[in-house]
Amino acid sequence: MPEQKTIGFLFIEGFADWEYGLLAASAVEWFGARAVSLTPDGKPVKGISGFRLVPDRSAGADENADLDAVAVIGSDQWFGKAPPDVAELLKSVASRGGVVGGICAGTLALARAGVFEKVRHTSNGRDWINRQEAGYAGDLNYQDVPHAVADGTVVSAPGSAPGTFALAFLKTLYPERASDLAQMRTLFSKEYAEAS
């Protein structure tokens, strides 16, 4: 039986409720992963919906040495006056070959940590990310596309792309599961192909 992988989902106040569901549920249900919720200080936060999330633990690097991957979920607070500094966690996961992902404004945490320096990536638009983090390391690697981008072990997506974020993240974490990923892609795409 394959080893169970652990994915940390990093939430901050005002997190975007729609950005993590497909990834978290698919990872656990279809791939047998263990999902762990994190907040910078280990305290509860509320999503845009007002739903309250009580985390499993804080985002401290030492507390998360078991993570095979981390997904940073978007929130307007990432571009607020004092966004949390989670660079140590992201660098720690990346340094051991883990998958580091960010969606929507969560991509700003990756930009600040230098994760985008040598990889292709995306966010909510070239102008948008540069307004928030002008001249960040790797800004020339930006891909202006409406879907997730995976390069090496880094996955990024605009907030409008939770489906491709989930697919790209899981493909990066489980490259040997191509058949399952193809089924997942077909299932997701049917919604859009048949909608009118």
C-alpha positions as CSV (number, residue, x, y, z in Angstrom):
1,M,0.0,0.0,0.0
2,P,1.4,3.4,-0.9
3,E,2.5,5.8,1.8
4,Q,-0.1,8.3,2.9
5,K,0.8,11.9,2.0
6,T,0.0,14.8,4.2
7,I,-1.1,18.2,2.7
8,G,-1.2,21.3,4.8
9,F,-3.9,23.9,3.8
10,L,-2.9,27.3,5.0
11,F,-5.8,29.7,5.8
12,I,-5.9,33.2,7.1
13,E,-8.7,35.6,8.1
14,G,-11.2,36.1,5.2
15,F,-10.1,33.0,3.3
16,A,-11.8,32.3,0.0
17,D,-14.2,29.4,0.7
18,W,-14.3,28.1,-2.9
19,E,-10.6,27.8,-3.4
20,Y,-9.7,24.7,-1.4
21,G,-12.7,22.4,-1.5
22,L,-12.0,20.5,-4.7
23,L,-8.4,20.0,-3.8
24,A,-8.9,19.0,-0.2
25,A,-11.8,16.6,-0.8
26,S,-10.3,15.0,-3.9
27,A,-7.0,14.5,-2.2
28,V,-8.6,12.7,0.8
29,E,-11.3,10.8,-1.0
30,W,-9.6,9.7,-4.2
31,F,-5.9,9.8,-3.3
32,G,-6.0,8.8,0.3
33,A,-4.1,11.9,1.5
34,R,-4.3,13.4,5.0
35,A,-5.5,17.0,5.0
36,V,-4.3,19.3,7.8
37,S,-5.6,22.8,8.3
38,L,-3.1,25.5,9.3
39,T,-3.4,29.1,10.4
40,P,-0.4,31.4,11.0
41,D,-0.8,31.3,14.8
42,G,-3.0,28.2,15.2
43,K,-6.0,30.3,16.1
44,P,-9.5,30.1,14.4
45,V,-10.2,32.2,11.3
46,K,-13.4,33.0,9.3
47,G,-13.9,32.6,5.6
48,I,-15.6,35.1,3.3
49,S,-18.8,33.2,4.0
50,G,-18.4,33.8,7.7
51,F,-17.8,30.1,8.3
52,R,-15.4,29.5,11.2
53,L,-12.4,27.3,10.7
54,V,-10.6,25.8,13.7
55,P,-7.2,24.7,12.5
56,D,-5.3,21.5,13.4
57,R,-2.1,23.5,14.1
58,S,-0.1,26.6,13.4
59,A,2.0,27.3,10.3
60,G,5.3,27.0,12.1
61,A,7.9,25.2,10.1
62,D,8.9,23.0,13.0
63,E,5.3,21.9,13.7
64,N,4.9,20.9,10.0
65,A,7.9,18.8,9.3
66,D,5.6,16.0,8.2
67,L,4.0,17.9,5.3
68,D,4.5,16.5,1.8
69,A,2.8,19.6,0.4
70,V,1.3,22.9,1.3
71,A,-1.5,24.9,-0.4
72,V,-1.9,28.6,0.5
73,I,-5.5,29.7,0.1
74,G,-6.4,33.2,-1.0
75,S,-7.7,36.0,1.2
76,D,-7.7,39.8,0.8
77,Q,-5.5,39.9,3.9
78,W,-2.6,38.6,1.9
79,F,-2.4,42.1,0.3
80,G,-3.4,43.9,3.5
81,K,-1.1,46.2,5.5
82,A,0.5,43.4,7.6
83,P,0.1,40.0,5.8
84,P,1.4,37.0,7.7
85,D,5.0,35.9,7.0
86,V,4.8,32.2,6.2
87,A,8.1,32.1,4.1
88,E,9.8,29.8,6.6
89,L,7.1,27.1,6.2
90,L,7.0,27.4,2.4
91,K,10.8,27.2,2.1
92,S,10.9,24.3,4.5
93,V,8.4,22.2,2.5
94,A,10.1,23.2,-0.8
95,S,13.6,22.3,0.5
96,R,12.6,18.7,1.1
97,G,11.0,18.4,-2.4
98,G,7.4,19.0,-1.3
99,V,4.8,20.6,-3.4
100,V,4.1,24.3,-2.7
101,G,1.0,25.8,-4.1
102,G,-0.9,29.0,-4.0
103,I,-4.2,30.1,-5.4
104,C,-5.5,33.7,-5.9
105,A,-3.9,36.1,-3.3
106,G,-2.2,33.1,-1.7
107,T,0.2,33.3,-4.6
108,L,1.6,36.5,-2.9
109,A,2.9,34.4,0.0
110,L,4.8,32.3,-2.6
111,A,6.2,35.5,-4.3
112,R,7.3,37.0,-1.0
113,A,9.1,33.7,-0.1
114,G,11.0,33.6,-3.4
115,V,9.3,30.4,-4.5
116,F,8.6,31.8,-8.0
117,E,12.2,32.9,-8.6
118,K,13.0,30.1,-11.1
119,V,9.6,28.7,-12.1
120,R,6.7,29.5,-14.4
121,H,3.7,30.6,-12.4
122,T,0.4,32.5,-12.5
123,S,-1.9,34.5,-10.3
124,N,-4.8,36.9,-10.7
125,G,-3.2,38.7,-13.6
126,R,0.3,40.1,-14.4
127,D,-0.7,43.7,-13.5
128,W,-2.4,42.5,-10.3
129,I,0.5,40.6,-8.9
130,N,2.9,43.3,-9.8
131,R,0.8,45.9,-8.0
132,Q,1.0,43.9,-4.9
133,E,4.6,42.7,-5.1
134,A,6.4,44.9,-7.6
135,G,9.7,43.3,-8.9
136,Y,9.3,40.1,-7.0
137,A,11.9,37.4,-7.7
138,G,10.8,35.6,-10.9
139,D,8.3,38.1,-12.2
140,L,9.6,37.5,-15.7
141,N,8.4,33.9,-15.4
142,Y,4.8,35.0,-15.0
143,Q,2.3,33.2,-17.3
144,D,-0.8,35.2,-18.1
145,V,-3.3,32.3,-18.3
146,P,-6.8,31.6,-16.8
147,H,-5.8,28.2,-15.4
148,A,-3.3,26.7,-12.9
149,V,0.4,26.4,-13.8
150,A,2.7,23.7,-12.5
151,D,6.4,23.9,-12.8
152,G,8.6,21.5,-10.9
153,T,7.0,21.2,-7.5
154,V,5.4,24.7,-7.6
155,V,1.7,25.1,-8.4
156,S,-0.1,28.4,-8.8
157,A,-3.6,29.5,-10.0
158,P,-5.9,32.5,-10.2
159,G,-8.8,32.5,-7.8
160,S,-11.1,31.7,-10.6
161,A,-9.5,28.3,-11.2
162,P,-10.0,26.0,-8.2
163,G,-10.6,23.0,-10.6
164,T,-7.3,23.3,-12.5
165,F,-5.5,24.1,-9.2
166,A,-6.8,20.9,-7.7
167,L,-5.8,18.9,-10.8
168,A,-2.3,20.4,-11.2
169,F,-1.6,20.1,-7.5
170,L,-2.6,16.5,-7.3
171,K,-0.7,15.7,-10.6
172,T,2.4,17.2,-9.1
173,L,2.0,15.3,-5.8
174,Y,0.9,12.0,-7.4
175,P,2.6,11.8,-10.8
176,E,2.2,8.0,-10.8
177,R,-1.7,8.3,-10.6
178,A,-2.2,9.5,-14.2
179,S,-5.2,7.3,-14.8
180,D,-7.0,8.7,-11.7
181,L,-6.2,12.2,-12.7
182,A,-7.5,11.7,-16.2
183,Q,-10.8,10.5,-14.7
184,M,-10.9,13.5,-12.4
185,R,-10.3,15.9,-15.3
186,T,-13.1,14.2,-17.3
187,L,-15.5,14.5,-14.4
188,F,-14.7,18.2,-13.9
189,S,-14.8,19.1,-17.6
190,K,-18.3,17.6,-18.0
191,E,-19.8,20.3,-15.9
192,Y,-18.5,23.0,-18.4
193,A,-19.0,21.0,-21.6
194,E,-22.7,20.3,-20.8
195,A,-23.6,23.6,-19.2
196,S,-25.5,26.1,-21.4
